[in-house]
Amino acid sequence: SMTALESFILDHQYLSYLIIFLGMFIEADLFFLTAAIFADQKHLNWWLLVVVAFSGVILGDLFFYYLGRYSEHSKLGFWISRRFKKYHHWLDKNFIPRYYQMVFFSKFLAYINRLFPFLAGWHRMPLKEFLKFHFFADAAWLGVITTIGFGLGALVSLVGPKWILKRIWLFFLVLAVIFVISDLILKKFFVKRIKGRDQ
């Protein structure tokens, strides 16, 4: 017998893809890898999943870019300016000139992957340049996460999809723990790279 989530996805295909698309704005890794399990079970189409995910990630980047661009003179902008005043000089000197070098790493770091587009918009990075950087960074992210998704699908098939799908909450929990640990490791590596270049 099918789980409630399996039934929902099979009965509401378009809505499922819409949820995955919106999930790219929130936590892309978690939503994509969860969807990958259902794609591996043929409940979702792999190609359509990749297109939906890529579209969502690009539009998510654009959303935060424009949020940064148009919030500079808003109440939020004034609060950010006061709160992070001591970092303004560092950002002007290091952020935009090194953006293309750092944006790939940012795609794999929670919150930072939204902060980068926001700061790019705030610092008035030309849209054409922004889109070029993020197109390649998002394509690289998608390649890595799809490879992980295939591997995860193979692992689920080995363990038994029914066992996993009936305990999907446990799967979410394990994925969340893996993301938190990976995030901490990547952030340390990321900060070391930045500090190393500043010296």
C-alpha positions as CSV (number, residue, x, y, z in Angstrom):
1,S,0.0,0.0,0.0
2,M,1.1,3.6,-0.8
3,T,2.0,6.2,1.8
4,A,0.0,9.4,2.0
5,L,2.9,11.3,0.5
6,E,3.1,8.9,-2.5
7,S,-0.6,9.1,-3.1
8,F,-0.5,12.9,-2.9
9,I,2.3,13.1,-5.5
10,L,0.6,10.7,-7.9
11,D,-2.8,12.4,-7.5
12,H,-1.5,16.0,-7.7
13,Q,1.5,16.0,-10.1
14,Y,1.3,19.7,-11.1
15,L,0.9,20.8,-7.5
16,S,3.9,18.6,-6.5
17,Y,6.1,20.3,-9.0
18,L,4.9,23.7,-7.8
19,I,5.8,22.8,-4.2
20,I,9.3,21.7,-5.4
21,F,9.6,24.9,-7.3
22,L,8.7,27.0,-4.3
23,G,11.0,24.8,-2.1
24,M,13.9,26.1,-4.2
25,F,13.4,29.5,-2.6
26,I,13.4,28.0,1.0
27,E,15.8,25.0,1.2
28,A,16.8,23.8,-2.2
29,D,19.0,20.8,-1.1
30,L,16.4,19.3,1.1
31,F,13.5,19.7,-1.3
32,F,15.4,18.4,-4.3
33,L,16.8,15.3,-2.5
34,T,13.4,14.4,-1.1
35,A,11.9,14.8,-4.6
36,A,14.8,12.6,-6.0
37,I,13.5,9.7,-4.0
38,F,10.1,9.9,-5.7
39,A,11.8,10.5,-9.1
40,D,13.8,7.3,-8.5
41,Q,10.5,5.5,-7.8
42,K,9.1,6.9,-11.1
43,H,6.5,9.0,-9.2
44,L,8.1,12.1,-10.6
45,N,9.9,12.7,-13.9
46,W,13.7,13.2,-13.5
47,W,14.0,15.7,-16.4
48,L,11.0,17.7,-15.4
49,L,12.3,17.8,-11.8
50,V,15.7,19.1,-13.0
51,V,14.1,21.8,-15.1
52,V,11.7,22.9,-12.2
53,A,14.6,22.9,-9.7
54,F,16.9,24.9,-12.0
55,S,14.1,27.4,-12.7
56,G,13.3,27.8,-9.0
57,V,16.9,28.3,-8.0
58,I,17.6,31.0,-10.7
59,L,14.3,32.8,-9.9
60,G,15.1,32.5,-6.2
61,D,18.5,34.2,-6.8
62,L,16.8,37.0,-8.8
63,F,14.2,37.5,-6.0
64,F,16.9,38.0,-3.4
65,Y,18.9,40.2,-5.8
66,Y,16.0,42.6,-6.3
67,L,15.2,42.4,-2.6
68,G,18.7,43.7,-1.9
69,R,18.6,46.2,-4.7
70,Y,15.3,47.9,-3.7
71,S,15.6,47.6,0.1
72,E,18.6,49.9,0.5
73,H,16.5,53.0,1.2
74,S,13.7,51.1,3.1
75,K,13.4,50.6,6.8
76,L,15.0,47.2,6.4
77,G,17.9,48.8,4.5
78,F,18.5,51.4,7.2
79,W,18.4,48.7,9.9
80,I,20.9,46.6,7.9
81,S,23.2,49.6,7.4
82,R,23.3,50.4,11.1
83,R,23.6,46.7,12.2
84,F,26.5,45.9,9.8
85,K,28.2,49.3,9.5
86,K,31.6,47.9,10.5
87,Y,31.5,45.5,7.6
88,H,30.8,48.0,4.8
89,H,34.4,48.8,4.0
90,W,35.3,45.0,3.9
91,L,32.3,44.3,1.6
92,D,33.2,47.1,-0.8
93,K,36.8,46.0,-0.9
94,N,36.4,42.2,-1.1
95,F,32.8,41.1,-1.9
96,I,32.1,42.3,-5.4
97,P,35.7,41.9,-6.8
98,R,35.7,38.2,-5.5
99,Y,32.0,37.5,-6.1
100,Y,32.6,35.0,-9.0
101,Q,35.2,33.1,-6.9
102,M,32.9,32.8,-3.9
103,V,29.4,32.3,-5.4
104,F,29.9,28.6,-6.1
105,F,30.7,27.8,-2.5
106,S,27.7,29.9,-1.4
107,K,25.3,27.6,-3.2
108,F,26.1,24.9,-0.7
109,L,25.8,27.0,2.4
110,A,22.5,27.6,4.1
111,Y,21.5,31.2,4.4
112,I,24.7,32.4,2.7
113,N,23.3,31.2,-0.6
114,R,20.5,33.8,-0.1
115,L,22.7,36.4,1.4
116,F,25.0,36.5,-1.7
117,P,22.3,37.5,-4.2
118,F,20.9,40.0,-1.7
119,L,24.3,41.7,-1.2
120,A,24.9,41.6,-5.0
121,G,21.7,43.6,-5.5
122,W,22.5,45.9,-2.6
123,H,25.9,46.7,-4.1
124,R,24.3,47.3,-7.5
125,M,26.0,44.5,-9.4
126,P,25.0,44.7,-13.1
127,L,22.1,42.3,-13.7
128,K,23.8,40.8,-16.8
129,E,26.9,40.0,-14.7
130,F,24.9,38.6,-11.8
131,L,22.9,36.3,-14.1
132,K,26.1,35.0,-15.8
133,F,27.7,34.2,-12.4
134,H,24.6,32.5,-11.0
135,F,23.7,30.6,-14.2
136,F,27.0,28.7,-14.0
137,A,26.9,28.4,-10.2
138,D,23.4,27.1,-10.2
139,A,24.2,24.7,-13.0
140,A,27.2,23.4,-11.0
141,W,25.0,23.1,-7.9
142,L,22.4,21.2,-9.9
143,G,25.0,18.8,-11.3
144,V,26.3,18.0,-7.9
145,I,22.9,17.7,-6.2
146,T,21.5,15.5,-9.0
147,T,24.5,13.2,-8.7
148,I,23.9,12.9,-5.0
149,G,20.2,12.4,-5.8
150,F,20.9,9.4,-8.0
151,G,23.2,8.0,-5.3
152,L,20.5,8.5,-2.7
153,G,17.9,6.9,-5.0
154,A,20.2,3.8,-5.3
155,L,20.7,3.7,-1.6
156,V,16.9,3.9,-1.0
157,S,16.3,1.1,-3.5
158,L,18.9,-1.0,-1.6
159,V,17.3,-0.4,1.8
160,G,13.8,-0.7,0.4
161,P,11.7,2.3,-0.7
162,K,8.6,1.3,1.2
163,W,10.5,1.2,4.5
164,I,11.9,4.7,3.8
165,L,8.7,6.2,2.5
166,K,6.8,4.9,5.6
167,R,9.4,6.7,7.8
168,I,9.8,9.8,5.7
169,W,10.0,12.0,8.8
170,L,13.1,10.1,9.9
171,F,14.6,10.6,6.5
172,F,14.0,14.4,6.8
173,L,15.6,14.4,10.2
174,V,18.7,12.5,9.0
175,L,19.0,14.8,6.0
176,A,18.7,17.9,8.2
177,V,21.5,16.6,10.5
178,I,23.7,15.9,7.5
179,F,23.1,19.4,6.1
180,V,23.9,21.1,9.5
181,I,27.1,19.1,9.9
182,S,28.1,19.7,6.2
183,D,27.2,23.4,6.5
184,L,29.5,23.8,9.5
185,I,32.4,22.1,7.7
186,L,31.9,24.2,4.5
187,K,31.5,27.4,6.4
188,K,34.9,26.8,8.2
189,F,36.5,26.1,4.9
190,F,34.8,29.1,3.3
191,V,35.9,31.5,6.1
192,K,39.5,30.1,5.9
193,R,39.6,30.8,2.1
194,I,38.4,34.4,2.7
195,K,40.9,35.0,5.5
196,G,43.7,33.5,3.5
197,R,43.0,35.9,0.6
198,D,42.8,38.9,3.0
199,Q,46.3,38.2,4.3
